[in-house]
Each structure stands twice: as structure tokens, then as C-alpha cells.
Amino acid sequence: MHPRDSLRAVGHDLAAELERNRPRGHLAASGQVQTWHRTSGRLAEGRVSDISVQWGRATAARYVTRDTFLHRSVPGLDPTVARLAAGGGGAGAHGDGQAGHRPAWTEPGAALTALRELEQAARDFDPAVAQVVIDFELAEQDHCLVDVQGLVHDETRLLSYLTVRVIARRGGRVATGFYTPGVSGPLSGIDMRAAGAEVARRAVTGLAARPAPVGRLPVVVAGGRGMVLLHEACCHPLEGDEVLRGSVYAGQLGRTIASPLVTLTDDPTVPGAVGSYGYDDEGVRATPTTLIENGVLTGWLTDQESAARLGLESSGNGRCTTALQPPQPRMTNTRLAAGTSTVDEIIASTEYGIYAEHVGGGEVIESTGEFTFRVTNGHLIVDGRVTDPIEETTITGTGTQVLRDIDAVADDSTVGAAKCGKFGQWVTVGVVGPTLRVGSLLVGGTGR
């Protein structure tokens, strides 16, 4: 029997067990059978190191009741886990999740050739490029998902995600460029030469960086990866569990919470984006969810549990790292609708501020959206022109104010990739959208 046929057979058995063991008064039930293979590592100085290979399989069952949720999972393929979730016996015959031949990293030619092509493209960009470091993650997951009606859905998800860092040196100065290309597909979906040239450009440009300004300034944020600002600062409080905990947007449906320029969706159907899928991890079909339309709050992101407690249908945002962890309401691809201004028009109308090419990690209070992010590749804007690059700095504010202070949105749009952690579970998320301007953010720099 083909491995996927075996997975589907267990899925049908799991559907029957979920139906047979439903607890009295339950509100929803779902389950999944999953196998996965993930290889991660680092390419530096032409050599691969720090290889980690994860391979496993698991079966999970989940019931939502009036008071709580019941989730149980086991390594291996065993549909009787539904009895455990309902408080009974079962799950005594599962495998250990390591049956068969465990995959090992053997430097497969296509992947290694592609990574070295990126490295070479970065080095070819400028003699100042001194080091190229590529952290990579290549993953495949096969899912058999049982939805709330007991229907079984099959899905295979592929992921290729890179974190690229280039260090440039010239005349005693050192600068770093960052880039995180990723696709929900094979590594061939990333343009390696373009990625290498782009991250090298950022590093080499940084060699001329001047100290960043300090104070409240307009900030123009590049599209794609720059949408991390909205993802982290504005969208986490829109996740159903945060709404139930009393986030700043609880009770705000139908109210104006943002600039009329803002139409924001969560869209798991974006082709090739790293947050895309056909069904969420509770078997709900993926569809876009409009969160904000022309500044008005119109929706939340829910899994089955938070949806039941909010009196809604699940939006299809139940996600987990593997079936061994319970699904949570999570973002997929955060998508800001394009505006009508050009990027040049936005820059030209900015008298003095900064242009943020890469918005990186920082700190966010998820319930309120208060944040501090790093700007690792930024430029000064003076008299309507992008001028000198600036040293790494930070931007600080609150998501609620950012949404209201967006005063320009460009007509360009870029797809970017990032990773997002929540309660110990990490998933990849797409960040999709155009260049925008926030009228005022606190820029903390390195002096004037």
C-alpha cells in the first residue's frame, strides 16, 4: 500500500472513532493524521553544517466542549487516540513514529547547488562581501484531516525557507544585510541569484551608514517583509483566543479602528506564500478572512474552539507545528490591499523621516499590540528623497495607533516570508503588501 493510502485509511478510521467517542454536549470535533520530514542546516564558506533532520508521524483528536477543549495526540498512526481525547482507553497499538528508513542529509545535489548559487551571486555583487551565511529549512508534511462533519481531506504541504545574512567589510567598516526568502513549494521556487544580489546590496549599502535619528518621525515601510509590522503589532490582537482574553479589539466589530486607507485580510490561498494551505489543521477549508475593510473592523481569526466561544464559524485559522501540538488561532498570510499612490509619491511627500527596508525581530505584547522592532536596513529621507543609509535602529509604538496613523499606501505589492511563535509553537507566515507610510513612530537611534 502506498504510504499516502495508508494515511488516508487511518484517517477514515479516525473519523469513525471521533464519531463513536464524542463526549456529551461537545461543540466540535476534528482530528488529523500526519507524517513530516524537515531538514534544516547552515551553508557558510561553501560548507554545510549544523544539520538537523526531524522525521515523524502522529495522530491527534480534538473535541471542543462547553467548558474546555480536549486534545490528545500520539506518535504513530493510531485512530484510537480519539478514545483518549474523550477520556476513555485506547491508543495502545500505535507505532513510535520512526518506522521505516529515517531520512538523512546527504547533500542532495539540487538543493546544495541552489544554495551555492545564492552564495556565489552575493559574492559576485561586490568585492566588499566578506561572508555569506544561509540558514535553510526544507520540509514536507502529508496530512489527512478529519473535519467537524467527519469528512476526510488529504493535503501535502511543502516549505522552503531561507534566512540569509551577508557581512560586508571595507576600510575598517562592517555592515550586515538580511533577507528571508521562502515559498510553499520546492527550493526551485526561489530565484537564487536575485536573492543573493539583493541581500548583498543591502550589506554593501550599509557600509556608508550614518547614525540614525532619534525622535518621533514618519516611517516609510517597504512592502513584503515590512508587513511584519502589521502582522505582529496589529493582527495578533485579532486572533480569537486573544479576543476572548480581552484584547484591545474585543467588542469592536463594526467600528472604525484604522485609517480608511487600510483594508487588511488574512489569506491562506496566496499562491506560493509560506502561510498558504488548502485546509487548516482542523480540516476547515482555507478562505480569505477580511479583518479590516476601509478602516472598519470586520472579522477575527478563529479556530474551532475560539469560534465556538465567540458564537462564530471557524475562519479556518487553526494551525499547529505538528499534530503532536493542539491547533491555535494563527495568522497565515497577512495581506494589506494596495493603494493608489506610487512609492515615489510617498517618498516625495515625506519631508524628513526614515525608510525601513527590513523590519526584524523585536518585542510585542500580543494582547495590546505594543511593540519595539529592529530596522536592520534603513535609509534617511530628507526633503522628499531617500538619502544616506542609517545604522540599525528601532521603531516603537502600538498597533492601534499604527493602524490610525497609516497616511499613505502605495500601488506596489510584494510577497515576503517570516516565522511566528506563539505559546511555544512556530509556524511560517506570509507577509504580503505594498509600501506604506506611518505618520509618526518613535525612532530610537544611535545619535544625531
Salt bridges, closest charged atoms under 4 A:
GLU17 OE2 - ARG20 NH1 3.19
GLU17 OE2 - ARG83 NH2 3.01
GLU19 OE1 - ARG22 NE 2.72
GLU45 OE2 - ARG123 NH2 3.63
GLU119 OE2 - ARG123 NE 3.91
ASP124 OD2 - ARG193 NH2 3.56
ASP126 OD1 - ARG170 NH2 2.98
ASP135 OD1 - ARG42 NE 2.72
GLU137 OE2 - ARG38 NE 3.01
GLU137 OE1 - LYS419 NZ 2.46
GLU140 OE2 - ARG4 NH2 3.65
ASP142 OD1 - ARG4 NE 3.52
ASP147 OD2 - HIS153 NE2 2.93
ASP154 OD2 - ARG8 NH1 2.35
GLU155 OE2 - ARG157 NE 3.61
GLU198 OE2 - ARG201 NH2 2.79
GLU198 OE2 - ARG202 NE 2.74
GLU232 OE2 - HIS231 NE2 3.93
GLU232 OE1 - HIS236 NE2 3.17
GLU239 OE1 - HIS236 ND1 3.08
GLU239 OE1 - LYS422 NZ 2.84
ASP241 OD2 - ARG245 NH2 3.20
ASP241 OD1 - LYS422 NZ 2.92
GLU242 OE2 - ARG245 NH2 3.40
ASP267 OD2 - ARG335 NH1 3.18
ASP281 OD1 - HIS143 ND1 3.94
ASP281 OD1 - ARG157 NH1 3.01
GLU282 OE2 - ARG62 NE 2.83
ASP303 OD2 - ARG62 NH2 3.28
GLU305 OE1 - ARG62 NH2 3.62
GLU305 OE2 - ARG309 NE 3.58
GLU357 OE2 - ARG201 NH2 2.48
GLU357 OE1 - HIS379 NE2 3.66
GLU391 OE2 - ARG173 NH2 3.75
GLU392 OE2 - ARG374 NE 3.19
ASP407 OD1 - ARG437 NE 2.78
